Amino acid sequence: MFIYIPLYFESVSLRGKIAAAAVGVVFEECSWVFCYSPAAKRMLKAKYTTAVDIAHEVDRYAAFYIIVLGEYLYQIVVGSPAAVGFNLSLLHAIWVLIIAFCLNWLYAHNDGALQSTHPFRYSVYTAFGWAVLHLPLVASLLASGHVAAASAAEDRFRDPERWLLCGSLGTGLYCLYGLALLYEDRDAPGTLMLSKVGHPE
């Protein structure tokens, strides 16, 4: 918690604040992983520990992901920048809705397998990987959602906005790809037209 104190001082440079925030986030994630890991339980010699309600955790992550996707829609609805006639703003708004729908579809269908095992049920490493990957996923989609939705009220993108949109969307797609790889595919070879990477044929 004390790591974030520099963020409240104006005398600290922006780069310093970014560094402090990055260190704080990494420390929090590492602490969380360690505290829930089997190693911590062995060190504490705990006979009983808290159990994870897998279905509840998956639903919580999915609900939070939908809230994040709301960033794509919020600025389209508030102020209604695309409400008047058929114009470029309306086209921007439609494309933003399509992007949000596709991102939701990619998250909901995971690796596309008809039969798969969730990372929480597969192994400790895939479970932690699945949970930790949500942080960069959510951060990148919040940034891209804000820029994409703001585009409905603007005639053209400036270069910084374009870089932020494309970079954050790309990061989010790589995170979704990583999440999909963590699922254990239990389909028979040849079930789907495109097989998962590493699936034995």
Contact map, one row per residue, 1 for C-alpha under 8 A:
111110000000000000000001000000000000000000000000000000000000000000000000000000000000000000000000000000000000000000000000000000000000000000000000000000000000000000000000000000000000000000000000000000000
111110000000000000000000000000000000000000000000000000000000000000000000000000000000000000000000000000000000000000000000000000000000000000000000000000000000000000000000000000000000000000000000000000000
111111000000000000011011000000000000000000000000000000000000000000000000000000000000000000000000000000000000000000000000000000000000000000000000000000000000000000000000000000000000000000000000000000000
111111110000000000011001000000000000000000000000000000000000000000000000000000000000000000000000000000000000000000000000000000000000000000000000000000000000000000000000000000000000000000000000000000000
111111111000000000000000000000000000000000000000000000000000000000000000000000000000000000000000000000000000000000000000000000000000000000000000000000000000000000000000000000000000000000000000000000000
001111111001000110010000000000000000000000000000000000000000000000000000000000000000000000000000000000000000000000000000000000000000000000000000000000000000000000000000000000000000000000000000000000000
000111111101000010011000000000000000000000000000000000000000000000000000000000000000000000000000000000000000000000000000000000000000000000000000000000000000000000000000000000000000000000000000000000000
000111111100000000000000000000000000000000000000000000000000000000000000000000000000000000000000000000000000000000000000000000000000000000000000000000000000000000000000000000000000000000000000000000000
000011111111000000000000000000000000000000000000000000000000000000000000000000000000000000000000000000000000000000000000000000000000000000000000000000000000000000000000000000000000000000000000000000000
000000111111100000000000000000000000000000000000000000000000000000000000000000000000000000000000000000000000000000000000000000000000000000000000000000000000000000000000000000000000000000000000000000000
000000001111100000000000000000000000000000000000000000000000000000000000000000000000000000000000000000000000000000000000000000000000000000000000000000000000000000000000000000000000000000000000000000000
000001101111110110000000000000000000000000000000000000000000000000000000000000000000000000000000000000000000000000000000000000000000000000000000000000000000000000000000000000000000000000000000000000000
000000000111111110000000000000000000000000000000000000000000000000000000000000000000000000000000000000000000000000000000000000000000000000000000000000000000000000000000000000000000000000000000000000000
000000000001111111000000000000000000000000000000000000000000000000000000000000000000000000000000000000000000000000000000000000000000000000000000000000000000000000000000000000000000000000000000000000000
000000000000111111100000000000000000000000000000000000000000000000000000000000000000000000000000000000000000000000000000000000000000000000000000000000000000000000000000000000000000000000000000000000000
000001000001111111110000000000000000000000000000000000000000000000000000000000000000000000000000000000000000000000000000000000000000000000000000000000000000000000000000000000000000000000000000000000000
000001100001111111111000000000000000000000000000000000000000000000000000000000000000000000000000000000000000000000000000000000000000000000000000000000000000000000000000000000000000000000000000000000000
000000000000011111111100000000000000000000000000000000000000000000000000000000000000000000000000000000000000000000000000000000000000000000000000000000000000000000000000000000000000000000000000000000000
000000000000001111111110000000000000000000000000000000000000000000000000000000000000000000000000000000000000000000000000000000000000000000000000000000000000000000000000000000000000000000000000000000000
001101100000000111111111000000000000000000000000000000000000000000000000000000000000000000000000000000000000000000000000000000000000000000000000000000000000000000000000000000000000000000000000000000000
001100100000000011111111100000000000000000000000000000000000000000000000000000000000000000000000000000000000000000000000000000000000000000000000000000000000000000000000000000000000000000000000000000000
000000000000000001111111110000000000000000000000000000000000000000000000000000000000000000000000000000000000000000000000000000000000000000000000000000000000000000000000000000000000000000000000000000000
001000000000000000111111111000000000000000000000000000000000000000000000000000000000000000000000000000000000000000000000000000000000000000000000000000000000000000000000000000000000000000000000000000000
101100000000000000011111111100000000000000000000000000000000000000000000000000000000000000000000000000000000000000000000000000000000000000000000000000000000000000000000000000000000000000000000000000000
000000000000000000001111111110000000000000000000000000000000000000000000000000000000000000000000000000000000000000000000000000000000000000000000000000000000000000000000000000000000000000000000000000000
000000000000000000000111111111000000000000000000000000000000000000000000000000000000000000000000000000000000000000000000000000000000000000000000000000000000000000000000000000000000000000000000000000000
000000000000000000000011111111100000000000000000000000000000000000000000000000000000000000000000000000000000000000000000000000000000000000000000000000000000000000000000000000000000000000000000000000000
000000000000000000000001111111110000000000000000000000000000000000000000000000000000000000000000000000000000000000000000000000000000000000000000000000000000000000000000000000000000000000000000000000000
000000000000000000000000111111111000000000000000000000000000000000000000000000000000000000000000000000000000000000000000000000000001000000000000000000000000000000000000000000000000000000000000000000000
000000000000000000000000011111111100000000000000000000000000000000000000000000000000000000000000000000000000000000000000000000000000000000000000000000000000000000000000000000000000000000000000000000000
000000000000000000000000001111111110000000000000000000000000000000000000000000000000000000000000000000000000000000000000000000000000000000000000000000000000000000000000000000000000000000000000000000000
000000000000000000000000000111111111000000000000000000000000000000000000000000000000000000000000000000000000000000000000000000000000000000000000000000000000000000000000000000000000000000000000000000000
000000000000000000000000000011111111100000000000000000000000000000000000000000000000000000000000000000000000000000000000000000010000000000000000000000000000000000000000000000000000000000000000000000000
000000000000000000000000000001111111101100000000000000000000000000000000000000000000000000000000000000000000000000000000000000000000000000000000000000000000000000000000000000000000000000000000000000000
000000000000000000000000000000111111100110000000000000000000000000000000000000000000000000000000000000000000000000000000000000000000000000000000000000000000000000000000000000000000000000000000000000000
000000000000000000000000000000011111110110000000000000000000000000000000000000000000000000000000000000000000000000000000000000000000000000000000000000000000000000000000000000000000000000000000000000000
000000000000000000000000000000001111111110000000000000000000000000000000000000000000000000000000000000000000000000000000000100000000000000000000000000000000000000000000000000000000000000000000000000000
000000000000000000000000000000000001111111000000000000000000000000000000000000000000000000000000000000000000000000000000000000000000000000000000000000000000000000000000000000000000000000000000000000000
000000000000000000000000000000000100111111100000000000000000000000000000000000000000000000000000000000000000000000000000000000000000000000000000000000000000000000000000000000000000000000000000000000000
000000000000000000000000000000000111111111110000000000000000000000000000000000000000000000000000000000000000000000000000000000000000000000000000000000000000000000000000000000000000000000000000000000000
000000000000000000000000000000000011111111111100100000000000000000000000000000000000000000000000000000000000000000000000000000000000000000000000000000000000000000000000000000000000000000000000000000000
000000000000000000000000000000000000011111111100000000000000000000000000000000000000000000000000000000000000000000000000000000000000000000000000000000000000000000000000000000000000000000000000000000000
000000000000000000000000000000000000001111111100000000000000000000000000000000000000000000000000000000000000000000000000000000000000000000000000000000000000000000000000000000000000000000000000000000000
000000000000000000000000000000000000000111111100000000000000000000000000000000000000000000000000000000000000000000000000000000000000000000000000000000000000000000000000000000000000000000000000000000000
000000000000000000000000000000000000000011111110000000000000000000000000000000000000000000000000000000000000000000000000000000000000000000000000000000000000000000000000000000000000000000000000000000000
000000000000000000000000000000000000000011111111100000000000000000000000000000000000000000000000000000000000000000000000000000000000000000000000000000000000000000000000000000000000000000000000000000000
000000000000000000000000000000000000000000001111100000000000000000000000000000000000000000000000000000000000000000000000000000000000000000000000000000000000000000000000000000000000000000000000000000000
000000000000000000000000000000000000000000000111110000000000000000000000000000000000000000000000000000000000000000000000000000000000000000000000000000000000000000000000000000000000000000000000000000000
000000000000000000000000000000000000000010000111111000000000000000000000000000000000000000000000000000000000000000000000000000000000000000000000000000000000000000000000000000000000000000000000000000000
000000000000000000000000000000000000000000000001111100000000000000000000000000000000000000000000000000000000000000000000000000000000000000000000000000000000000000000000000000000000000000000000000000000
000000000000000000000000000000000000000000000000111110000000000000000000000000000000000000000000000000000000000000000000000000000000000000000000000000000000000000000000000000000000000000000000000000000
000000000000000000000000000000000000000000000000011111001000000000000000000000000000000000000000000000000000000000000000000000000000000000000000000000000000000000000000000000000000000000000000000000000
000000000000000000000000000000000000000000000000001111111000000000000000000000000000000000000000000000000000000000000000000000000000000000000000000000000000000000000000000000000000000000000000000000000
000000000000000000000000000000000000000000000000000111111100000000000000000000000000000000000000000000000000000000000001000000000000000000000000000000000000000000000000000000000000000000000000000000000
000000000000000000000000000000000000000000000000000011111110000000000000000000000000000000000000000000000000000000000000000000000000000000000000000000000000000000000000000000000000000000000000000000000
000000000000000000000000000000000000000000000000000011111111000000000000000000000000000000000000000000000000000000000000000000000000000000000000000000000000000000000000000000000000000000000000000000000
000000000000000000000000000000000000000000000000000111111111100000000000000000000000000000000000000000000000000000000000000000000000000000000000000000000000000000000000000000000000000000000000000000000
000000000000000000000000000000000000000000000000000001111111110000000000000000000000000000000000000000000000000000000000000000000000000000000000000000000000000000000000000000000000000000000000000000000
000000000000000000000000000000000000000000000000000000111111111000000000000000000000000000000000000000000000000000000000000000000000000000000000000000000000000000000000000000000000000000000000000000000
000000000000000000000000000000000000000000000000000000011111111100000000000000000000000000000000000000000000000000000000000000000000000000000000000000000000000000000000000000000000000000000000000000000
000000000000000000000000000000000000000000000000000000001111111110000000000000000000000000000000000000000000000000000000000000000000000000000000000000000000000000000000000000000000000000000000000000000
000000000000000000000000000000000000000000000000000000000111111111000000000000000000000000000000000000000000000000000000000000000000000000000000000000000000000000000000000000000000000000000000000000000
000000000000000000000000000000000000000000000000000000000011111111100000000000000000000000000000000000000000000000000000000000000000000000000000000000000000000000000000000000000000000000000000000000000
000000000000000000000000000000000000000000000000000000000001111111110000000000000000000000000000000000000000000000000000000000000000000000000000000000000000000000000000000000000000000000000000000000000
000000000000000000000000000000000000000000000000000000000000111111111000000000000000000000000000000000000000000000000000000000000000000001000000000000000000000000000000000000000000000000000000000000000
000000000000000000000000000000000000000000000000000000000000011111111100000000000000000000000000000000010000000000000000000000000000000000000000000000000000000000000000000000000000000000000000000000000
000000000000000000000000000000000000000000000000000000000000001111111110000000000000000000000000000000000000000000000000000000000000000000000000000000000000000000000000000000000000000000000000000000000
000000000000000000000000000000000000000000000000000000000000000111111111000000000000000000000000000000000000000000000000000000000000000001001100000000000000000000000000000000000000000000000000000000000
000000000000000000000000000000000000000000000000000000000000000011111111100000000000000000000000000100010000000000000000000000000000000000001100100000000000000000000000000000000000000000000000000000000
000000000000000000000000000000000000000000000000000000000000000001111111110000000000000000000000000000000000000000000000000000000000000000000000000000000000000000000000000000000000000000000000000000000
000000000000000000000000000000000000000000000000000000000000000000111111111000000000000000000000000000000000000000000000000000000000000000000100110010000000000000000000000000000000000000000000000000000
000000000000000000000000000000000000000000000000000000000000000000011111111100000000000000000001100100000000000000000000000000000000000000000001110110000000000000000000000000000000000000000000000000000
000000000000000000000000000000000000000000000000000000000000000000001111111110000000000000000001100000000000000000000000000000000000000000000000100010000000000000000000000000000000000000000000000000000
000000000000000000000000000000000000000000000000000000000000000000000111111111000000000000000000000000000000000000000000000000000000000000000000000010000000000000000000000000000000000000000000000000000
000000000000000000000000000000000000000000000000000000000000000000000011111111110000000000000000000000000000000000000000000000000000000000000000010011000000000000000000000000000000000000000000000000000
000000000000000000000000000000000000000000000000000000000000000000000001111111111100000000001000000000000000000000000000000000000000000000000000000011010000000000000000000000000000000000000000000000000
000000000000000000000000000000000000000000000000000000000000000000000000111111111000000000000000000000000000000000000000000000000000000000000000000000000000000000000000000000000000000000000000000000000
000000000000000000000000000000000000000000000000000000000000000000000000011111111000000000000000000000000000000000000000000000000000000000000000000000000000000000000000000000000000000000000000000000000
000000000000000000000000000000000000000000000000000000000000000000000000001111111000000000000000000000000000000000000000000000000000000000000000000000000000000000000000000000000000000000000000000000000
000000000000000000000000000000000000000000000000000000000000000000000000001111111110000000000000000000000000000000000000000000000000000000000000000000000000000000000000000000000000000000000000000000000
000000000000000000000000000000000000000000000000000000000000000000000000000111111111000011000000000000000000000000000000000000000000000000000000000000011000000000000000000000000000000000000000000000000
000000000000000000000000000000000000000000000000000000000000000000000000000100011111101011001000000000000000000000000000000000000000000000000000000000011000000000000000000000000000000000000000000000000
000000000000000000000000000000000000000000000000000000000000000000000000000000011111100001000000000000000000000000000000000000000000000000000000000000000000000000000000000000000000000000000000000000000
000000000000000000000000000000000000000000000000000000000000000000000000000000001111111000000000000000000000000000000000000000000000000000000000000000000000000000000000000000000000000000000000000000000
000000000000000000000000000000000000000000000000000000000000000000000000000000000111111001000000000000000000000000000000000000000000000000000000000000000000000000000000000000000000000000000000000000000
000000000000000000000000000000000000000000000000000000000000000000000000000000000001111101100000000000000000000000000000000000000000000000000000000000000000000000000000000000000000000000000000000000000
000000000000000000000000000000000000000000000000000000000000000000000000000000000101111111100000000000000000000000000000000000000000000000000000000000000000000000000000000000000000000000000000000000000
000000000000000000000000000000000000000000000000000000000000000000000000000000000000011111110000000000000000000000000000000000000000000000000000000000010010000000000000000000000000000000000000000000000
000000000000000000000000000000000000000000000000000000000000000000000000000000001100001111111000000000000000000000000000000000000000000000000000000000111110000000000000000000000000000000000000000000000
000000000000000000000000000000000000000000000000000000000000000000000000000000001110111111111100000000000000000000000000000000000000000000000000000000010000000000000000000000000000000000000000000000000
000000000000000000000000000000000000000000000000000000000000000000000000000000000000011111111110000000000000000000000000000000000000000000000000000000010000000000000000000000000000000000000000000000000
000000000000000000000000000000000000000000000000000000000000000000000000000000000000000111111111000000000000000000000000000000000000000000000000000000110000000000000000000000000000000000000000000000000
000000000000000000000000000000000000000000000000000000000000000000000000000100000100000011111111100000000000000000000000000000000000000000000000000010110000000000000000000000000000000000000000000000000
000000000000000000000000000000000000000000000000000000000000000000000000000000000000000001111111110000000000000000000000000000000000000000000000000000000000000000000000000000000000000000000000000000000
000000000000000000000000000000000000000000000000000000000000000000000000000000000000000000111111111000000000000000000000000000000000000000000000000000000000000000000000000000000000000000000000000000000
000000000000000000000000000000000000000000000000000000000000000000000001100000000000000000011111111100000000000000000000000000000000000000000000000110000000000000000000000000000000000000000000000000000
000000000000000000000000000000000000000000000000000000000000000000000001100000000000000000001111111110000000000000000000000000000000000000000000000000000000000000000000000000000000000000000000000000000
000000000000000000000000000000000000000000000000000000000000000000000000000000000000000000000111111111000000000000000000000000000000000000000000000000000000000000000000000000000000000000000000000000000
000000000000000000000000000000000000000000000000000000000000000000000000000000000000000000000011111111100000000000000000000000000000000000000000000000000000000000000000000000000000000000000000000000000
000000000000000000000000000000000000000000000000000000000000000000001001000000000000000000000001111111110000000000000000000000000000000000000000000000000000000000000000000000000000000000000000000000000
000000000000000000000000000000000000000000000000000000000000000000000000000000000000000000000000111111111000000000000000000000000000000000000000000000000000000000000000000000000000000000000000000000000
000000000000000000000000000000000000000000000000000000000000000000000000000000000000000000000000011111111100000000000000000000000000000000000000000000000000000000000000000000000000000000000000000000000
000000000000000000000000000000000000000000000000000000000000000000000000000000000000000000000000001111111110000000000000000000000000000000000000000000000000000000000000000000000000000000000000000000000
000000000000000000000000000000000000000000000000000000000000000001001000000000000000000000000000000111111111000000000000000000000000000000000000000000000000000000000000000000000000000000000000000000000
000000000000000000000000000000000000000000000000000000000000000000000000000000000000000000000000000011111111100000000000000000000000000000000000000000000000000000000000000000000000000000000000000000000
000000000000000000000000000000000000000000000000000000000000000000000000000000000000000000000000000001111111110000000000000000000000000000000000000000000000000000000000000000010000000000000000000000000
000000000000000000000000000000000000000000000000000000000000000000000000000000000000000000000000000000111111110000000000000000000000000000000000000000000000000000000000000000010000000000000000000000000
000000000000000000000000000000000000000000000000000000000000000000000000000000000000000000000000000000011111110000000000000000000000000000000000000000000000000000000000000000000000000000000000000000000
000000000000000000000000000000000000000000000000000000000000000000000000000000000000000000000000000000001111111110000000000000000000000000000000000000000000000000000000000000000000000000000000000000000
000000000000000000000000000000000000000000000000000000000000000000000000000000000000000000000000000000000111111110000000000000000000000000000000000000000000000000000000000000010011001000000000000000000
000000000000000000000000000000000000000000000000000000000000000000000000000000000000000000000000000000000000111110000000000000000000000000000000000000000000000000000000000000000001101010000000000100000
000000000000000000000000000000000000000000000000000000000000000000000000000000000000000000000000000000000000111111000000000000000000000000000000000000000000000000000000000000000000000000000000000000000
000000000000000000000000000000000000000000000000000000000000000000000000000000000000000000000000000000000000111111110000000000000000000000000000000000000000000000000000000000000000000011100001000000000
000000000000000000000000000000000000000000000000000000000000000000000000000000000000000000000000000000000000000111110000000000000000000000000000000000000000000000000000000000000000000001100000000000000
000000000000000000000000000000000000000000000000000000000000000000000000000000000000000000000000000000000000000011111000000000000000000000000000000000000000000000000000000000000000000011100000000000000
000000000000000000000000000000000000000000000000000000000000000000000000000000000000000000000000000000000000000011111100000000000000000000000000000000000000000000000000000000000000001111100000000000000
000000000000000000000000000000000000000000000000000000000000000000000000000000000000000000000000000000000000000000111110110000000000000000000000000000000000000000000000000000000000001111000000000000000
000000000000000000000000000000000000000000000000000000000000000000000000000000000000000000000000000000000000000000011111110000000000000000000000000000000000000000000000000000000000011100000000000000000
000000000000000000000000000000000000000000000000000000000000000000000000000000000000000000000000000000000000000000001111111001100100000000000000000000000000000000000000000000000000011100000000000000000
000000000000000000000000000000000000000000000000000001000000000000000000000000000000000000000000000000000000000000000111111101110100000000000000000000000000000000000000000000000000000000000000000000000
000000000000000000000000000000000000000000000000000000000000000000000000000000000000000000000000000000000000000000001111111000100000000000000000000000000000000000000000000000000000000000000000000000000
000000000000000000000000000000000000000000000000000000000000000000000000000000000000000000000000000000000000000000001111111101100000000000000000000000000000000000000000000000000000001100000000000000000
000000000000000000000000000000000000000000000000000000000000000000000000000000000000000000000000000000000000000000000011111111100000000000000000000000000000000000000000000000000000000000000000000000000
000000000000000000000000000000000000100000000000000000000000000000000000000000000000000000000000000000000000000000000001011111110000000000000000000000000000000000000000000000000000000000000000000000000
000000000000000000000000000000000000000000000000000000000000000000000000000000000000000000000000000000000000000000000000001111111000000000000000000000000000000000000000000000000000000000000000000000000
000000000000000000000000000000000000000000000000000000000000000000000000000000000000000000000000000000000000000000000011011111111100000000000000000000000000000000000000000000000000011000000000000000000
000000000000000000000000000000000000000000000000000000000000000000000000000000000000000000000000000000000000000000000011111111111110000000000000000000000000000000000000000000000000000000000000000000000
000000000000000000000000000000001000000000000000000000000000000000000000000000000000000000000000000000000000000000000001000111111111000000000000000000000000000000000000000000000000000000000000000000000
000000000000000000000000000000000000000000000000000000000000000000000000000000000000000000000000000000000000000000000000000011111111100000000000000000000000000000000000000000000010010000000000000000000
000000000000000000000000000000000000000000000000000000000000000000000000000000000000000000000000000000000000000000000011000001111111110000000000000000000000000000000000000000000010010000000000000000000
000000000000000000000000000000000000000000000000000000000000000000000000000000000000000000000000000000000000000000000000000000111111111000000000000000000000000000000000000000000000000000000000000000000
000000000000000000000000000010000000000000000000000000000000000000000000000000000000000000000000000000000000000000000000000000011111111000000000000000000000000000000000000000000000000000000000000000000
000000000000000000000000000000000000000000000000000000000000000000000000000000000000000000000000000000000000000000000000000000001111111110000000000000000000000000000000000000100110000000000000000000000
000000000000000000000000000000000000000000000000000000000000000000000000000000000000000000000000000000000000000000000000000000000111111111000000000000000000000000000000000000100000000000000000000000000
000000000000000000000000000000000000000000000000000000000000000000000000000000000000000000000000000000000000000000000000000000000011111111100000000000000000000000000000000000000000000000000000000000000
000000000000000000000000000000000000000000000000000000000000000000000000000000000000000000000000000000000000000000000000000000000000111111110000000000000000000000000000001100100000000000000000000000000
000000000000000000000000000000000000000000000000000000000000000000000000000000000000000000000000000000000000000000000000000000000000111111111000000000000000000000000000001100110000000000000000000000000
000000000000000000000000000000000000000000000000000000000000000010010000000000000000000000000000000000000000000000000000000000000000011111111100000000000000000000000000000100000000000000000000000000000
000000000000000000000000000000000000000000000000000000000000000000000000000000000000000000000000000000000000000000000000000000000000001111111110000000000000000000000000000000000000000000000000000000000
000000000000000000000000000000000000000000000000000000000000000000000000000000000000000000000000000000000000000000000000000000000000000111111111000000000000000000000001101100000000000000000000000000000
000000000000000000000000000000000000000000000000000000000000000000011000000000000000000000000000000000000000000000000000000000000000000011111111100000000000000000000001100100000000000000000000000000000
000000000000000000000000000000000000000000000000000000000000000000011010000000000000000000000000000000000000000000000000000000000000000001111111110000000000000000000000000000000000000000000000000000000
000000000000000000000000000000000000000000000000000000000000000000000000000000000000000000000000000000000000000000000000000000000000000000111111111000000000000000011001000000000000000000000000000000000
000000000000000000000000000000000000000000000000000000000000000000000001000000000000000000000000000000000000000000000000000000000000000000011111111100000000000000011101100000000000000000000000000000000
000000000000000000000000000000000000000000000000000000000000000000001011100000000000000000000000000000000000000000000000000000000000000000001111111110000000000000001000000000000000000000000000000000000
000000000000000000000000000000000000000000000000000000000000000000000011001000000000000000000000000000000000000000000000000000000000000000000111111111000000000000000000000000000000000000000000000000000
000000000000000000000000000000000000000000000000000000000000000000000000000000000000000000000000000000000000000000000000000000000000000000000011111111100000000010011000000000000000000000000000000000000
000000000000000000000000000000000000000000000000000000000000000000000001000000000000000000000001000000000000000000000000000000000000000000000001111111110000000000001000000000000000000000000000000000000
000000000000000000000000000000000000000000000000000000000000000000000011111100000000000000001001000000000000000000000000000000000000000000000000111111111000000000000000000000000000000000000000000000000
000000000000000000000000000000000000000000000000000000000000000000000000001100000000000000000000000000000000000000000000000000000000000000000000011111111100000000000000000000000000000000000000000000000
000000000000000000000000000000000000000000000000000000000000000000000000000000000000000010011000000000000000000000000000000000000000000000000000001111111111100000000000000000000000000000000000000000000
000000000000000000000000000000000000000000000000000000000000000000000000000100001100000111111000000000000000000000000000000000000000000000000000000111111110000000000000000000000000000000000000000000000
000000000000000000000000000000000000000000000000000000000000000000000000000000001100000010000000000000000000000000000000000000000000000000000000000011111110000000000000000000000000000000000000000000000
000000000000000000000000000000000000000000000000000000000000000000000000000000000000000010000000000000000000000000000000000000000000000000000000000001111111100000000000000000000000000000000000000000000
000000000000000000000000000000000000000000000000000000000000000000000000000000000000000110000000000000000000000000000000000000000000000000000000000000111111100000000000000000000000000000000000000000000
000000000000000000000000000000000000000000000000000000000000000000000000000000000000000000000000000000000000000000000000000000000000000000000000000000100111110000000000000000000000000000000000000000000
000000000000000000000000000000000000000000000000000000000000000000000000000000000000000000000000000000000000000000000000000000000000000000000000000000100111111011000000000000000000000000000000000000000
000000000000000000000000000000000000000000000000000000000000000000000000000000000000000000000000000000000000000000000000000000000000000000000000000000000001111111000000000000000000000000000000000000000
000000000000000000000000000000000000000000000000000000000000000000000000000000000000000000000000000000000000000000000000000000000000000000000000000000000000111111100000000000000000000000000000000000000
000000000000000000000000000000000000000000000000000000000000000000000000000000000000000000000000000000000000000000000000000000000000000000000000000000000000011111110000000000000000000000000000000000000
000000000000000000000000000000000000000000000000000000000000000000000000000000000000000000000000000000000000000000000000000000000000000000000000001000000000111111111000000000000000000000000000000000000
000000000000000000000000000000000000000000000000000000000000000000000000000000000000000000000000000000000000000000000000000000000000000000000000000000000000111111111100000000000000000000000000000000000
000000000000000000000000000000000000000000000000000000000000000000000000000000000000000000000000000000000000000000000000000000000000000000000000000000000000001111111110000000000000000000000000000000000
000000000000000000000000000000000000000000000000000000000000000000000000000000000000000000000000000000000000000000000000000000000000000000000011001000000000000111111111000000000000000000000000000000000
000000000000000000000000000000000000000000000000000000000000000000000000000000000000000000000000000000000000000000000000000000000000000000000011101100000000000011111111100000000000000000000000000000000
000000000000000000000000000000000000000000000000000000000000000000000000000000000000000000000000000000000000000000000000000000000000000000000001000000000000000001111111110000000000000000000000000000000
000000000000000000000000000000000000000000000000000000000000000000000000000000000000000000000000000000000000000000000000000000000000000000000000000000000000000000111111111000000000000000000000000000000
000000000000000000000000000000000000000000000000000000000000000000000000000000000000000000000000000000000000000000000000000000000000000000011011000000000000000000011111111100000000000000000000000000000
000000000000000000000000000000000000000000000000000000000000000000000000000000000000000000000000000000000000000000000000000000000000000000011001000000000000000000001111111110000000000000000000000000000
000000000000000000000000000000000000000000000000000000000000000000000000000000000000000000000000000000000000000000000000000000000000000000000000000000000000000000000111111111000000000000000000000000000
000000000000000000000000000000000000000000000000000000000000000000000000000000000000000000000000000000000000000000000000000000000000000110010000000000000000000000000011111111100000000000000000000000000
000000000000000000000000000000000000000000000000000000000000000000000000000000000000000000000000000000000000000000000000000000000000000111011000000000000000000000000001111111110000000000000000000000000
000000000000000000000000000000000000000000000000000000000000000000000000000000000000000000000000000000000000000000000000000000000000000000000000000000000000000000000000111111111000000000000000000000000
000000000000000000000000000000000000000000000000000000000000000000000000000000000000000000000000000000000000000000000000000000000000000000000000000000000000000000000000011111111100000000000000000000000
000000000000000000000000000000000000000000000000000000000000000000000000000000000000000000000000000000000000000000000000000000000000110110000000000000000000000000000000001111111110000000000000000000000
000000000000000000000000000000000000000000000000000000000000000000000000000000000000000000000000000000000110010000000000000000000000000010000000000000000000000000000000000111111111000000000000000000000
000000000000000000000000000000000000000000000000000000000000000000000000000000000000000000000000000000000000000000000000000000000000000000000000000000000000000000000000000011111111100000000000000000000
000000000000000000000000000000000000000000000000000000000000000000000000000000000000000000000000000000000000000000000000000000000000100000000000000000000000000000000000000001111111110000000000000000000
000000000000000000000000000000000000000000000000000000000000000000000000000000000000000000000000000000000000010000000000000000001100100000000000000000000000000000000000000000111111111000000000000000000
000000000000000000000000000000000000000000000000000000000000000000000000000000000000000000000000000000000000011000000000000000000000000000000000000000000000000000000000000000011111111000000000000000000
000000000000000000000000000000000000000000000000000000000000000000000000000000000000000000000000000000000000001000000000000000000000000000000000000000000000000000000000000000001111111100000000000110000
000000000000000000000000000000000000000000000000000000000000000000000000000000000000000000000000000000000000000000000110000001001100000000000000000000000000000000000000000000000111111100000000000000000
000000000000000000000000000000000000000000000000000000000000000000000000000000000000000000000000000000000000011000011110010001000000000000000000000000000000000000000000000000000011111110000000000000000
000000000000000000000000000000000000000000000000000000000000000000000000000000000000000000000000000000000000000000011110010000000000000000000000000000000000000000000000000000000000111111000000000000000
000000000000000000000000000000000000000000000000000000000000000000000000000000000000000000000000000000000000001010111000000000000000000000000000000000000000000000000000000000000000001111100000000100100
000000000000000000000000000000000000000000000000000000000000000000000000000000000000000000000000000000000000000011111000000000000000000000000000000000000000000000000000000000000000000111110000000000000
000000000000000000000000000000000000000000000000000000000000000000000000000000000000000000000000000000000000000011110000000000000000000000000000000000000000000000000000000000000000000011111010000000000
000000000000000000000000000000000000000000000000000000000000000000000000000000000000000000000000000000000000000000000000000000000000000000000000000000000000000000000000000000000000000001111110000000000
000000000000000000000000000000000000000000000000000000000000000000000000000000000000000000000000000000000000000000000000000000000000000000000000000000000000000000000000000000000000000000111111001000111
000000000000000000000000000000000000000000000000000000000000000000000000000000000000000000000000000000000000000000000000000000000000000000000000000000000000000000000000000000000000000000011111101000001
000000000000000000000000000000000000000000000000000000000000000000000000000000000000000000000000000000000000000000000000000000000000000000000000000000000000000000000000000000000000000000111111100000000
000000000000000000000000000000000000000000000000000000000000000000000000000000000000000000000000000000000000000010000000000000000000000000000000000000000000000000000000000000000000000000001111111000000
000000000000000000000000000000000000000000000000000000000000000000000000000000000000000000000000000000000000000000000000000000000000000000000000000000000000000000000000000000000000000000000111111000000
000000000000000000000000000000000000000000000000000000000000000000000000000000000000000000000000000000000000000000000000000000000000000000000000000000000000000000000000000000000000000000000001111100000
000000000000000000000000000000000000000000000000000000000000000000000000000000000000000000000000000000000000000000000000000000000000000000000000000000000000000000000000000000000000000000001101111110100
000000000000000000000000000000000000000000000000000000000000000000000000000000000000000000000000000000000000001000000000000000000000000000000000000000000000000000000000000000000000100010000000011111100
000000000000000000000000000000000000000000000000000000000000000000000000000000000000000000000000000000000000000000000000000000000000000000000000000000000000000000000000000000000000100000000000001111100
000000000000000000000000000000000000000000000000000000000000000000000000000000000000000000000000000000000000000000000000000000000000000000000000000000000000000000000000000000000000000000000000000111110
000000000000000000000000000000000000000000000000000000000000000000000000000000000000000000000000000000000000000000000000000000000000000000000000000000000000000000000000000000000000000010001000001111111
000000000000000000000000000000000000000000000000000000000000000000000000000000000000000000000000000000000000000000000000000000000000000000000000000000000000000000000000000000000000000000001000000001111
000000000000000000000000000000000000000000000000000000000000000000000000000000000000000000000000000000000000000000000000000000000000000000000000000000000000000000000000000000000000000000001100000000111
